[in-house]
Amino acid sequence: MFELTILPIDAIFDFSTKMLAFLAGLAALIFVHELGHFLAARKVGVVVEKFALGFGPKLVGFKRGNTEYLIAAIPLGGYVKMKGEEVGEEGTDEKGSFSAAPVEHRLAIAFAGPLFNILFAISIYYFVYLMGVPALAPIVGTVNDDSPALTAGLQNGDRILAIGDKEILYWEQLQKIVHESPGQSLNIKFERDGNIENAPISPVAEEITDLFGDKELVGLIGITPLVNKITLVKDNTPAARAGIKEGDILLKVDETEIFGWANLKTAAIDKPGQELSFHILRNGAKKILKITPEAKTTKDLQGNKINIGMLGLGMSGEMTQEQYGFLGAFKRALEETGKLIFLITVSIKKMIWGSIPADSIGGPILIFQIYGEQVEQGFNELIRLTALLSINLGLLNLLPIPVLDGGHIFFFLIEILKGKPISESNRERAQQVGLFMLIGLMVFAFYNDIIRVIS
């Protein structure tokens, strides 16, 4: 006998919402990328025979002019099919053929896809910063011993208002100025208990470890932001089972006061399997909850295995709105896009050279999981993730691998230098190698995704 298990309606709705967000985000990225190729081809007079979202059997479609527009069954990609594009295809010398177009036009068509992904990210960030995005307020959490901040008299709870004549509205602004000013005397204006005070502080030059494990010399004054408000509690985790709720203020773990993640790491994350007393403030009342961090083995940025205590909660500090006018939002969108282009480029470089473990590569399952998490955080976080993935898609497509846009661009640049195109046989062999590499990378990404799910 077979027993039919009925899934709870809320679980089905939750999964459906996450899947819809994932497919919508993926479709948007693919559409924008292929739209770049499509518009560039139309602009230079190359005939586009098909404009498809997805691969495999056609689900729906229609034809207008010379172009068939369609949606296919497998929503993990898309393509623009141009006349005379394939190696050995008939009609490659005819008017409107991709192969017969000047090399500069073919180069522009290949580059337009990644370019549109970058422009799409800029437009998303422009919208985000025009409407306003939550940002961490510049409130001091911890003040390190023997630090310039302690010498200047800064205390927990101080709100930084300005540095010199620069108004400080967000923690990121404060951090950027301090990092760029080692050895310089800065006049810090701050608020404490309703009073406005000033203090001169000189950041000391110290080496820190960046996101990729590299050493970087920056200015530091020895403070961290106040972060102790619970903003996320994951289901079926030690925090959820103990009764922690979103909105709780985490005051102490045992005898360690919590002002930020550094305190929580020392007090709990570094103590897997130990029962700890979490002192929280909820609706003005103090409570003590017992939590035992769940032992988990993970890897650091260098790929070394480490044991941590998993709690299943997220924290933040006081949030404010980072919002700009029409010109300010555009400038901020360019800054954010430029920063992410740099970070993703460095990540790709380090992954190629082996500095970042290969098992950090993710595929569709990981992207689905991340989209699901961002759905829970709200629309703002969801579209910002879409912007990040759009930049990532654009840059990955610029890699000089045959079958990717970057491979085509590489061939066209060689053609410009040599004055003649690469032979069809060489292009065909290169594309076969590129396809093999791409399939291998996809299989590896799927494998990593499955291992993450299992573990």
Disulfide bonds with the S-S distance in Angstrom:
none
